[in-house]
Amino acid sequence: MDTGSILKQTQRLRVSDGVMTPILSNTESANRVLVLVWSQLGDFDNLEYAWWLQRESAKLQEKGIVVRAIGIGDRNSGKKFGEYTGFPTECLFVDPQAEIHQKLELYPGLRVKLPFFSKKQNAWFNFLLMCAGIGSPGTLKEVFRGYKGDRNSPQLIADEEVVKATPLTPIKGSFFNLAGGKDFQRPFELATLRLRNMTEVLGNWNTYVPDASYITQRGATFLFDNQGKLLYEHRDKGILGFAENTSNPLAFLDN
């Protein structure tokens, strides 16, 4: 069965009202449909992805692109995710046991099994290895990009915007100009946003991640036209690998 058929037949719990419904319902009039199969909702990848969607919301509306997302977690995870990121919960569905990920044959992450560890302990062990770049290509490079900056990426924090990322004191966007200028992703700019996300998730860990058994599972991005034809796909290969073009994750929408 192809990707489109699997998604058309998939029903999951919608976060906004708790109703089990087809994830592609009410997308018939869209020019294109962007389907995001996200990993654990507490995964930093998804918080970052949602940030980019908010940033490019005008472009999505202009192009008539409807977004649907499915993340690993429960309804409380989804509510918290929507509250923090601003992602509309009527477009967000939850899959507690990553069943859709398995049907789509997405990368489950590293699967080293230590006999004296439980399922969750093994998941944590593998996750930590992936954070170190083992079984997770590109992760360390992407981490370093957050610190060193990226001249191919736009400026992420407006000069007058104030970012609160505990334990740092509030930082004004113009502060990053001291690290090399403006109108591009300055050194430490992305790392600061990621620190803010980390503070949010760790402070609400049990809500975002009700079952840590699936923390290694990776996600994917699928774009369909109004006839259901698959126009674009990206299958995540590792942590922080949610985009083919990390400098501009939604660049594929311009093709």
Secondary structure, 3 states (H helix, E strand, C coil): CCHHHHHHCCEEEECCCCCEEECCCCCCCCCEEEEEEEEECCCHHHHHHHHHHHHCHHHHHHCCEEEEEEEECCHHHHHHHHHHHCCCHHHEEECCCCHHHHHCCCCCCCCCCCCCCCHHHHHHHHHHHHHCCCCCCCHHHHHHHHHHCECCCCCCCCCCCEECCCCCCCEEHHHHHHHCCCCCECCCHHHHHHHHHHHHHHHCHHHHCCCHHHCCCCCEEEEEECCCCEEEEEECCCCCCCCCCCCCCCHHHHC
